[in-house]
Every structure is written in structure tokens, then in C-alpha cells.
Amino acid sequence: MQSENFRDKEILAMTPDMEGVTRPLKDKKTKKFTFIVKGIGIGTAPMKISTNAETQAKAVKYIKARWKDCSYELI
């Protein structure tokens, strides 16, 4: 039986923090990409985040996996 608790549903809906989903695979050659991420939640300030990724496309993939409805800008 699955719980109807809001916290349980929130945890189940979260993207798993795994290699290849929200961060690069271990021992891959990466570069650092810095983004400004906006629209994470109502009333939140833009966040500056640096992430390591193999390519810019993969860096965007990792950002979108963590924050689905965000807008981002590469700096």
C-alpha cells in the first residue's frame, strides 16, 4: 500500500541523484560550466551554479534533470 503522505509523494517524484542523470559518469573528462538558473520556485532569487559535464549539451541535461521547469543562462 502506497502512502498518500505529501512528503512521500514529493520524494518519489524527485529525480534520483545518479551518475549520468544529474552528474557525469565517474572518470569521464569534464569541463566546468557555470549557469544562472531562474524560476526554481515562487519568490526565489536566481541561483548561480557550476557543474562539471562532458559537453555543454550534457550540462544542460543535468540542470534540467534537477530543475525541470527552470530557465537557465550559460555565463
SVG drawing of the C-alpha trace seen along z (x, -y; Angstrom):
<svg xmlns="http://www.w3.org/2000/svg" viewBox="-3 -37 42 39">
<polyline fill="none" stroke="black" stroke-width="0.4" points="0.0,0.0 1.4,-3.4 1.2,-6.3 -0.8,-9.4 1.5,-11.5 2.6,-14.6 6.3,-14.2 6.3,-10.6 4.9,-11.7 7.4,-14.6 10.3,-12.2 9.1,-9.7 8.7,-12.4 12.3,-13.6 14.9,-12.8 17.4,-10.3 20.9,-11.8 22.8,-9.3 25.8,-9.3 24.6,-10.1 21.3,-11.6 22.3,-14.6 26.1,-14.4 28.7,-13.0 29.9,-9.4 32.9,-8.7 36.3,-9.0 35.0,-11.0 36.9,-14.0 34.8,-17.1 34.8,-20.8 33.2,-23.3 30.1,-25.1 28.5,-27.9 24.8,-28.8 22.4,-31.2 19.2,-29.2 15.9,-31.1 12.3,-30.1 13.0,-27.3 10.2,-28.3 7.9,-31.2 9.7,-34.1 13.2,-32.6 16.2,-34.5 18.2,-33.3 20.9,-30.8 24.4,-30.7 25.5,-27.1 28.7,-25.5 28.5,-21.9 31.0,-19.6 30.0,-17.9 31.5,-16.4 29.8,-18.9 27.5,-21.9 24.5,-19.8 25.1,-17.3 25.5,-20.2 22.0,-21.5 20.7,-17.9 22.0,-17.7 20.5,-21.2 17.1,-20.2 17.1,-16.8 17.4,-18.6 15.1,-21.6 12.5,-20.7 10.7,-24.0 13.7,-26.3 15.1,-28.8 18.9,-28.9 21.6,-31.1 25.2,-30.0 27.8,-32.5"/>
</svg>
